[in-house]
Amino acid sequence: YVTSISPDEVDDIYRIRAALEGAAAGLAAERMSAAELAELGALLRRQDEEARLDRKGARAKGSKSDSRVVARADQFHRAVYRYARSPRLYELLELIYAQVMQFRNITLRMPGRADAASAGHHELYKALSRRDGREAERIMRQHVDSARRSLLAHLNQDGAGEASPKPSRTLSARKRS
């Protein structure tokens, strides 16, 4: 079914997501194996290659490349919180992800947002490689917060999304049953 979500609710969901994903990134830095780090690096290389092809015009806008960008970003985030090895945190993040999937399709298609997300993934990967849990948490929180601000600005159409979400404006999102 379809439900409407206000900017205030989007703001709450993304703030919760930032806190939970930040915690997952911090734990992953401490707990992930060398093989998992290599897998994450390979995922980033595939993401970079697809982005390079897109920039060369190999794929038309609105094509399968858009959904691939979202899919690769999702794979990256889910890998990080899987590598945290915290089943309860994983469950909470899956609940949040179910609520943000519709919005990720919007934010990652905004001009420049996919490139910014990719840069954030690379920055996080470096912190994970150094096993710097505190920095990994900070980077992930900042990364998700950037998506939150972009989405709220988009919803408000006036660039002031963070300051005062308009309660009358809502987004429709499909809920899975």
C-alpha positions as CSV (number, residue, x, y, z in Angstrom):
1,Y,0.0,0.0,0.0
2,V,1.0,3.7,-0.3
3,T,1.6,6.0,2.7
4,S,2.6,9.6,2.9
5,I,5.6,10.6,4.8
6,S,6.2,14.2,6.0
7,P,9.6,15.9,5.9
8,D,9.7,15.7,9.7
9,E,9.3,11.9,9.5
10,V,12.0,11.8,6.7
11,D,14.3,13.8,9.0
12,D,13.7,11.5,11.9
13,I,14.3,8.3,9.8
14,Y,17.5,9.6,8.4
15,R,18.8,10.8,11.7
16,I,18.2,7.4,13.2
17,R,19.8,5.8,10.1
18,A,22.9,8.0,10.5
19,A,23.3,6.9,14.2
20,L,22.8,3.2,13.5
21,E,24.9,3.1,10.3
22,G,27.6,5.1,12.1
23,A,27.6,2.5,14.9
24,A,27.8,-0.3,12.3
25,A,30.7,1.4,10.5
26,G,32.6,1.8,13.8
27,L,32.1,-1.9,14.7
28,A,33.0,-3.0,11.2
29,A,36.3,-1.3,11.4
30,E,37.1,-3.4,14.4
31,R,35.5,-6.7,13.4
32,M,35.8,-7.2,9.6
33,S,38.2,-9.6,8.2
34,A,40.9,-8.9,5.5
35,A,38.8,-10.9,3.0
36,E,35.7,-8.8,3.8
37,L,37.8,-5.6,3.3
38,A,38.9,-6.9,0.0
39,E,35.3,-7.7,-1.0
40,L,34.3,-4.1,-0.1
41,G,37.2,-2.8,-2.2
42,A,36.1,-4.9,-5.2
43,L,32.5,-3.6,-4.8
44,L,33.9,0.0,-4.9
45,R,35.9,-0.8,-8.0
46,R,32.7,-2.1,-9.7
47,Q,30.8,1.0,-8.6
48,D,33.6,3.3,-10.0
49,E,33.6,1.4,-13.3
50,E,29.9,1.7,-13.7
51,A,30.1,5.5,-12.9
52,R,32.9,5.8,-15.5
53,L,30.8,4.2,-18.1
54,D,27.9,6.5,-17.2
55,R,30.0,9.6,-17.6
56,K,31.2,8.4,-21.0
57,G,27.6,8.3,-22.0
58,A,27.6,4.5,-22.5
59,R,24.2,4.4,-20.8
60,A,21.2,6.7,-21.2
61,K,19.8,8.6,-18.2
62,G,16.9,6.9,-16.6
63,S,18.3,3.5,-17.9
64,K,19.3,0.5,-15.9
65,S,22.4,2.4,-14.8
66,D,20.3,4.5,-12.4
67,S,19.0,1.3,-10.6
68,R,22.5,-0.1,-10.7
69,V,23.9,3.0,-8.9
70,V,21.3,2.5,-6.2
71,A,21.9,-1.2,-6.0
72,R,25.7,-0.8,-5.7
73,A,25.2,1.8,-2.9
74,D,22.9,-0.5,-1.1
75,Q,25.3,-3.4,-1.4
76,F,28.0,-1.2,0.0
77,H,26.0,-0.1,3.0
78,R,24.6,-3.5,3.7
79,A,28.1,-5.0,3.5
80,V,29.4,-2.6,6.1
81,Y,26.7,-3.3,8.6
82,R,26.9,-7.0,8.0
83,Y,30.6,-6.8,8.7
84,A,29.8,-5.2,12.1
85,R,28.7,-8.7,13.2
86,S,26.0,-7.4,15.4
87,P,22.7,-9.3,14.6
88,R,20.5,-6.8,16.6
89,L,22.1,-3.8,14.9
90,Y,21.6,-5.6,11.5
91,E,17.9,-6.2,12.2
92,L,17.4,-2.5,13.2
93,L,19.2,-1.3,10.1
94,E,17.1,-3.6,7.9
95,L,13.9,-2.1,9.4
96,I,15.2,1.4,8.7
97,Y,16.3,0.5,5.2
98,A,12.8,-0.7,4.4
99,Q,11.6,2.8,5.1
100,V,14.3,4.7,3.2
101,M,14.5,2.6,0.0
102,Q,12.1,4.9,-1.9
103,F,14.1,8.0,-0.8
104,R,17.4,6.4,-1.8
105,N,16.0,6.1,-5.3
106,I,15.3,9.9,-5.2
107,T,18.6,11.1,-3.6
108,L,21.0,9.0,-5.7
109,R,19.4,10.4,-8.9
110,M,19.9,14.0,-7.8
111,P,22.6,15.8,-9.8
112,G,26.0,15.2,-8.2
113,R,24.6,13.0,-5.3
114,A,25.8,9.7,-6.7
115,D,29.3,11.1,-7.1
116,A,29.2,12.5,-3.5
117,A,28.0,9.1,-2.2
118,S,30.8,7.4,-4.0
119,A,33.3,9.8,-2.6
120,G,31.9,9.1,0.9
121,H,32.2,5.3,0.3
122,H,35.8,5.7,-0.6
123,E,36.5,7.9,2.4
124,L,34.8,5.3,4.6
125,Y,36.8,2.5,3.0
126,K,40.0,4.2,3.9
127,A,39.0,4.5,7.5
128,L,37.9,0.8,7.6
129,S,41.3,-0.1,6.0
130,R,43.1,1.7,8.8
131,R,40.7,-0.1,11.4
132,D,39.8,3.4,12.7
133,G,36.4,2.8,14.2
134,R,35.9,6.3,15.5
135,E,36.7,7.9,12.1
136,A,34.6,5.3,10.3
137,E,31.6,6.1,12.5
138,R,32.1,9.9,11.9
139,I,32.4,9.4,8.1
140,M,29.3,7.2,7.9
141,R,27.2,9.6,10.0
142,Q,28.3,12.5,7.8
143,H,27.6,10.5,4.7
144,V,24.0,9.7,5.7
145,D,23.4,13.2,7.0
146,S,24.4,14.6,3.6
147,A,21.7,12.4,2.0
148,R,19.2,13.6,4.6
149,R,20.0,17.3,3.9
150,S,19.8,16.7,0.1
151,L,16.4,15.0,0.4
152,L,14.9,17.6,2.7
153,A,16.1,20.4,0.4
154,H,14.5,18.5,-2.5
155,L,11.2,18.1,-0.6
156,N,11.1,21.7,0.3
157,Q,12.1,23.0,-3.1
158,D,13.6,26.1,-1.6
159,G,16.9,24.7,-0.3
160,A,16.0,25.3,3.3
161,G,15.1,21.6,4.0
162,E,17.2,21.3,7.1
163,A,16.0,24.5,8.8
164,S,12.2,24.1,8.7
165,P,10.6,21.2,7.0
166,K,7.1,22.1,5.8
167,P,4.6,19.8,7.5
168,S,2.1,20.1,4.7
169,R,4.4,18.6,2.1
170,T,4.6,14.8,2.0
171,L,6.2,12.1,0.0
172,S,4.4,8.9,-0.9
173,A,6.3,5.7,-0.3
174,R,5.3,2.2,-1.0
175,K,5.3,-0.1,2.0
176,R,6.1,-3.7,1.4
177,S,3.9,-6.3,3.1
